[in-house]
Amino acid sequence: MKFTTYLRQGAPRLALVEGQDLIDLNDADAQVPSDLRAALRAGVDLQAAAGGAFDTGKRQPLDSATLAPLVPEPGKIICLGLNYYDHAKEGGREKPDYPWFFFRAPSSLVAHGEAGWLPRVSTRFDYEAELAVVIGRTVPRHTQEADALQYVFGYSCFNDMSVRDYQKRTPQWTIGKNFDRTGGFGPVLVSADELAPGAAGLRIQSRLNGQVMQDANTDDMIFSVAETIALLAEVLTLEPGDVIVMGTPAGVGQARNPPVWMKAGDIIEIEIDRVGLLSNPIADEAA
């Protein structure tokens, strides 16, 4: 099944996606919380709720809705750097022995169709096509890799837009990864049962103004979804609605000669087979 988050009177609402329509799940069943994180934290069986909504829910055209970031306020957004062999190589690094984890803040997220902001303070604005993992149930500490995937609710597209000069100002990357409206997230969440375990074997691309910039497969990830969850469970408790962003393949703008930076007026697209197409125009940061 596919889900999305859209805005109604400025508030995010959880909806089932059926073809070219969406069905608000809270409207169909008042027992279902109106946002995705709250529904997951409440332990709602969203598959069952979606099944009921097929018959009772009011439909509206998906293309008439204004979307929000898929999980509007994740408790944690944990990202991986250098998680594709070819991307590590193009950055002049060897395969890491342990994931290069960093965090994003919810305030950095931007919805499908919304403008990603080119910061006033930099022109070195880069794209990164990534697979996003949404946790559906609390992951107990020290969960083993063999058991990890049962806690995944679904998968989506992410664009880890990066302000490269700020990223490189410090030994860790957080500051260049948290500018407002630089984390494209959506447009839909595909439930884990619709894909191969760990979303393996999926083509992942970025396209800038229609030109393919990155073209890889999720099989090329160094640390799989299951291994990543197990490694994180050694350290912290993953909770419903947390998001893990799984890293990007080769082809980023900073590694090209000459470098390719996104500018106002560009369109950046991230597409993952069977998951979706995330598109964001690029605009100058608003006043």
TIBA-110951 format. One line per field, with one value per residue (C-alpha): residue number from 0; residue in one letter; x, y, z. Coordinates in nm, 3 decimals, padded with zeros to 5 digits. Layout:
<pts>
i [NUM/...] $
aa [a/...] $
c1 [X/...] $
c2 [Y/...] $
c3 [Z/...] $
</pts>
This chain:
<pts>
i [0/1/2/3/4/5/6/7/8/9/10/11/12/13/14/15/16/17/18/19/20/21/22/23/24/25/26/27/28/29/30/31/32/33/34/35/36/37/38/39/40/41/42/43/44/45/46/47/48/49/50/51/52/53/54/55/56/57/58/59/60/61/62/63/64/65/66/67/68/69/70/71/72/73/74/75/76/77/78/79/80/81/82/83/84/85/86/87/88/89/90/91/92/93/94/95/96/97/98/99/100/101/102/103/104/105/106/107/108/109/110/111/112/113/114/115/116/117/118/119/120/121/122/123/124/125/126/127/128/129/130/131/132/133/134/135/136/137/138/139/140/141/142/143/144/145/146/147/148/149/150/151/152/153/154/155/156/157/158/159/160/161/162/163/164/165/166/167/168/169/170/171/172/173/174/175/176/177/178/179/180/181/182/183/184/185/186/187/188/189/190/191/192/193/194/195/196/197/198/199/200/201/202/203/204/205/206/207/208/209/210/211/212/213/214/215/216/217/218/219/220/221/222/223/224/225/226/227/228/229/230/231/232/233/234/235/236/237/238/239/240/241/242/243/244/245/246/247/248/249/250/251/252/253/254/255/256/257/258/259/260/261/262/263/264/265/266/267/268/269/270/271/272/273/274/275/276/277/278/279/280/281/282/283/284/285/286] $
aa [m/k/f/t/t/y/l/r/q/g/a/p/r/l/a/l/v/e/g/q/d/l/i/d/l/n/d/a/d/a/q/v/p/s/d/l/r/a/a/l/r/a/g/v/d/l/q/a/a/a/g/g/a/f/d/t/g/k/r/q/p/l/d/s/a/t/l/a/p/l/v/p/e/p/g/k/i/i/c/l/g/l/n/y/y/d/h/a/k/e/g/g/r/e/k/p/d/y/p/w/f/f/f/r/a/p/s/s/l/v/a/h/g/e/a/g/w/l/p/r/v/s/t/r/f/d/y/e/a/e/l/a/v/v/i/g/r/t/v/p/r/h/t/q/e/a/d/a/l/q/y/v/f/g/y/s/c/f/n/d/m/s/v/r/d/y/q/k/r/t/p/q/w/t/i/g/k/n/f/d/r/t/g/g/f/g/p/v/l/v/s/a/d/e/l/a/p/g/a/a/g/l/r/i/q/s/r/l/n/g/q/v/m/q/d/a/n/t/d/d/m/i/f/s/v/a/e/t/i/a/l/l/a/e/v/l/t/l/e/p/g/d/v/i/v/m/g/t/p/a/g/v/g/q/a/r/n/p/p/v/w/m/k/a/g/d/i/i/e/i/e/i/d/r/v/g/l/l/s/n/p/i/a/d/e/a/a] $
c1 [00.000/00.098/00.047/00.113/00.088/-00.096/-00.201/-00.553/-00.587/-00.214/-00.215/-00.060/-00.302/-00.233/-00.387/-00.398/-00.295/-00.511/-00.419/-00.444/-00.656/-00.598/-00.828/-00.792/-00.767/-00.890/-01.197/-01.264/-01.208/-01.190/-00.990/-00.693/-00.473/-00.450/-00.072/00.163/00.396/00.107/-00.061/00.255/00.324/-00.033/00.020/-00.260/-00.276/-00.254/-00.287/-00.624/-00.730/-00.639/-00.841/-01.148/-01.095/-01.119/-01.492/-01.587/-01.338/-01.401/-01.155/-00.991/-00.744/-00.388/-00.266/-00.504/-00.345/-00.056/00.180/00.383/00.705/00.603/00.672/00.627/00.796/01.015/01.159/01.493/01.628/01.947/02.148/02.437/02.730/02.949/02.715/02.768/03.102/03.127/03.037/03.304/03.555/03.462/03.512/03.863/03.780/03.792/03.495/03.413/03.434/03.141/02.864/02.928/02.614/02.483/02.148/01.905/01.650/01.279/01.306/01.528/01.254/01.067/00.775/00.747/00.665/00.787/01.093/01.426/01.601/01.930/02.091/02.184/02.525/02.637/02.617/02.760/02.422/02.427/02.178/02.185/01.938/01.862/01.629/01.441/01.332/01.040/01.037/00.695/00.752/00.996/01.323/01.449/01.808/02.055/01.815/02.006/02.037/01.829/01.535/01.570/01.344/01.028/01.036/01.031/00.692/00.792/01.017/01.021/01.244/01.476/01.696/01.975/02.045/02.381/02.551/02.902/03.117/02.936/02.953/03.331/03.380/03.392/03.512/03.149/02.884/02.578/02.587/02.588/02.300/02.051/01.974/01.601/01.409/01.694/01.568/01.323/01.101/00.818/00.587/00.462/00.546/00.539/00.470/00.755/00.550/00.531/00.909/01.191/01.333/01.533/01.417/01.693/01.739/01.583/01.717/01.782/01.839/01.871/01.794/01.879/01.670/01.602/01.966/02.057/02.321/02.314/02.211/02.265/02.092/02.014/02.208/02.520/02.480/02.769/02.552/02.210/01.891/01.893/02.258/02.212/01.916/02.113/02.412/02.191/02.018/02.354/02.339/01.986/01.617/01.457/01.093/00.785/00.810/01.188/01.354/01.680/01.824/02.047/02.314/02.373/02.553/02.821/02.748/02.699/02.770/03.080/03.263/03.218/03.476/03.376/03.144/02.771/02.579/02.203/02.073/01.743/01.512/01.646/01.429/01.581/01.413/01.482/01.331/01.344/01.180/00.853/00.890/00.817/00.934/01.029/01.055/01.159/01.217/01.510/01.449/01.647/01.600/01.296/01.335] $
c2 [00.000/00.363/00.649/01.021/01.331/01.634/01.969/02.068/02.421/02.418/02.097/01.769/01.483/01.115/00.966/00.644/00.675/00.475/00.526/00.898/00.966/01.006/00.907/01.079/00.798/01.003/01.108/00.742/00.628/00.880/00.629/00.674/00.971/01.236/01.226/00.940/00.957/00.970/00.675/00.466/00.560/00.462/00.120/00.163/-00.114/00.116/-00.169/-00.262/00.103/00.150/-00.158/-00.012/00.327/00.178/00.129/00.416/00.696/01.004/01.038/01.350/01.390/01.350/01.620/01.871/01.829/02.023/01.768/01.792/01.610/01.247/01.236/01.604/01.586/01.275/01.211/01.130/01.163/00.958/00.979/00.778/00.924/00.729/00.430/00.342/00.202/00.431/00.744/00.671/00.625/00.949/01.131/00.990/00.758/00.385/00.175/00.282/00.020/00.178/00.403/00.778/00.873/01.227/01.378/01.603/01.824/01.825/02.194/02.098/01.895/02.001/01.832/01.697/01.986/02.253/02.464/02.362/02.676/02.788/02.949/03.316/03.235/02.974/02.872/02.523/02.354/01.984/01.699/01.346/01.072/00.852/00.580/00.671/00.410/00.479/00.282/00.139/-00.013/00.045/-00.133/-00.295/-00.227/-00.482/-00.610/-00.841/-00.791/-01.103/-00.952/-00.589/-00.560/-00.653/-00.303/-00.120/00.017/00.141/00.327/00.660/00.890/01.148/01.423/01.504/01.846/01.959/02.296/02.173/02.461/02.461/02.082/02.103/02.378/02.122/01.761/01.645/01.725/01.833/02.206/02.162/01.918/02.121/02.438/02.504/02.335/02.120/01.770/01.662/01.383/01.202/01.201/00.859/00.591/00.238/-00.029/-00.274/-00.573/-00.424/-00.447/-00.697/-00.725/-00.414/-00.250/-00.442/-00.445/-00.106/00.138/00.483/00.797/01.172/01.396/01.765/01.949/01.612/01.504/01.185/01.266/00.954/00.605/00.309/00.025/-00.015/-00.342/-00.122/00.006/-00.083/-00.114/-00.265/-00.147/-00.446/-00.404/-00.030/-00.083/-00.342/-00.108/00.177/-00.055/-00.105/00.265/00.400/00.316/00.362/00.465/00.468/00.750/00.774/00.802/00.653/00.801/00.545/00.742/00.836/00.682/00.840/01.133/01.417/01.767/01.836/01.532/01.644/01.835/02.112/02.086/02.111/02.319/02.360/02.710/02.893/02.776/02.418/02.111/01.818/01.478/01.166/00.843/00.496/00.207/00.098/00.368/00.693/01.016/01.312/01.647/01.986/02.314/02.518/02.877/03.148/03.142/03.349/03.665] $
c3 [00.000/-00.047/00.195/00.182/00.398/00.267/00.410/00.508/00.640/00.706/00.915/00.795/00.730/00.670/00.357/00.163/-00.201/-00.440/-00.804/-00.871/-00.563/-00.192/00.093/00.430/00.686/00.981/00.785/00.702/01.062/01.347/01.553/01.319/01.420/01.153/01.112/01.029/01.327/01.574/01.403/01.418/01.781/01.870/01.717/01.463/01.204/00.905/00.658/00.810/00.830/00.466/00.371/00.539/00.380/00.031/00.086/00.316/00.245/00.036/-00.251/-00.383/-00.671/-00.552/-00.789/-00.628/-00.285/-00.137/00.010/00.330/00.421/00.455/00.831/00.921/01.263/01.291/01.633/01.471/01.119/01.101/00.779/00.639/00.450/00.207/00.196/-00.172/-00.286/-00.589/-00.392/-00.131/-00.413/-00.592/-00.263/-00.232/00.057/00.111/00.218/00.573/00.844/01.024/00.889/00.883/01.075/01.105/01.204/01.026/01.199/01.110/01.020/00.725/00.553/00.241/00.068/-00.284/-00.516/-00.275/-00.352/-00.206/-00.090/-00.240/00.067/00.059/00.204/-00.049/-00.414/-00.356/-00.336/-00.421/-00.470/-00.325/-00.424/-00.125/00.003/00.323/00.577/00.812/01.137/01.224/01.570/01.852/01.781/02.102/02.195/02.059/01.795/01.563/01.189/01.116/01.307/01.208/00.904/01.095/01.247/00.913/00.810/00.467/00.227/00.049/-00.157/-00.003/-00.145/00.099/-00.050/00.084/00.124/00.054/00.176/00.511/00.526/00.498/00.755/01.036/01.074/01.102/00.839/01.035/00.966/00.587/00.603/00.807/00.616/00.604/00.324/00.198/00.285/00.014/00.151/-00.027/-00.209/-00.094/00.158/00.017/00.277/00.325/00.212/-00.138/-00.188/-00.155/00.199/00.281/-00.045/-00.223/-00.598/-00.677/-00.934/-00.784/-00.992/-00.965/-01.261/-01.278/-01.535/-01.697/-01.717/-01.533/-01.271/-01.052/-01.162/-00.929/-00.745/-00.377/-00.392/-00.413/-00.057/00.173/00.484/00.417/00.585/00.822/00.918/00.969/01.204/01.403/01.435/01.552/01.801/01.971/02.061/02.080/02.069/01.731/01.769/01.545/01.293/01.307/00.967/00.841/00.521/00.355/00.166/-00.196/-00.495/-00.715/-00.942/-00.695/-00.820/-00.611/-00.757/-01.118/-01.321/-01.329/-01.027/-01.090/-00.837/-00.827/-00.894/-00.876/-01.154/-01.161/-01.114/-00.924/-00.936/-00.731/-00.857/-00.701/-00.883/-00.722/-00.455/-00.635/-00.791/-00.570/-00.748/-00.613/-00.791/-00.662/-00.556/-00.382/-00.005/00.093/00.294] $
</pts>
